[in-house]
């Protein structure tokens, strides 16, 4: 039984979180109106003359009350990242742009489905797994993945003829040609090395205070970005370290993320010059609103033309024909921008809906919950919640811009999980 004191603190904490969410919502509405609509046009950002905030606030407050305060497992990280990076912008777009109510409810439904499935699986497995903390051999836990990343980095440098680009301004002049030029094995090894491997190495070296190794790893991340023009390779290790610090300090992760978002919003609104342009373009436009705008576009289009039943996936072996003449990401990008040579990448909820509607979201929700459970079970073998933070970047990609099956295979999550199983089972004296 919970004590009255604990219950009272819990209720007060939830009320405070709801107030924070409301203030943050109003701040993001201001960013949308004054920065995004005024400057950026991806997907036709517009503002209605008389915003209706009722349904948005109802969903926002209800979901705030269901959010955890601290991250005790990967599911908590998933819920909080989904809330801030997907649901919160979805409520703002519904009110300020008049985006479809169904789309906002589908996003809410997807998030809740993962929470429900995770709880069911946890209840079924609670007596199966026992915490087994072991000391992982440094040779295998750090040097082996770092060597793999170094080999991939050399292959990547050779592939692009050692052309480095550190600018954020003109990366899209090279991005699409670079993506088209990738072939086996780089198209599989690069996302694995620059994504899950770099995040894992950044967290484990930070946790164990291997500062020289951490500098090397962050330098690798900079080089992966400079050679590929993918900004996620630069920022995901930093996100993983930030999440790790918050977890280990037992800080309220909900409020820490809210503070980070509020800081970004104030900079987007009031910073001037190149800093203002950078924050407006990167945070306000690309991080806050473009992923959710693409979700709404997917919901709207595939509600009209029907679901594609994984016609674009190799799991159907080409037996199902897609109703689209081009890939869905190019088709949606063409509808949103008039240019179907670019891709509108989207997260697991919209991909599930595209393939099989609400049932697709439910199926993906089950698979996502199994993935989160798998990470949590492996994390029991590591000290200090290293894996929870290390996979936070992959969880972020899953939420905002990656299909589940793509993330598992070409995104490198399954190979990374296999590697962790390997090092856990290697005797520490080897």
Secondary structure, DSSP 4 states (H G I P E B T S, - for coil): ---HHHHHHHHHHHHHHHHHHHHHHHHHHHHIIIIIHHH--TT-----SS---HHHHHHHHHHHHHS-SS-SSHHHHHHHHHIIIIIHHHHHHHHHT---HHHHHHHHHHHHHHHHHHHHHHHHHTTT---------HIIIIIHHHHHHHHHHHHHHHHTTT-----SSSTHHHHHHHHHH--TTHHHHHHIIIIIIHHHHHHHHHHTT-HHHHHHHHHHHHHHHHHH--THHHHHHHHHHHHHHHHHTT--HHHHHHHHHHHHHHHHHH--HHHHHHHIIIIIIIIIIIHHHHHHHHHHHHHHH---TTTTSGGGTT-S--SSSS-HHHHHHHHHHS-TTS-----HHHHHHHHHHHHHHHHHHHHHHHHHHHHHHHHTTSSTTHHHHHTHHHHHHHHHT--HHHHHTTTSHHHHHHHHHHHHTS-TT-
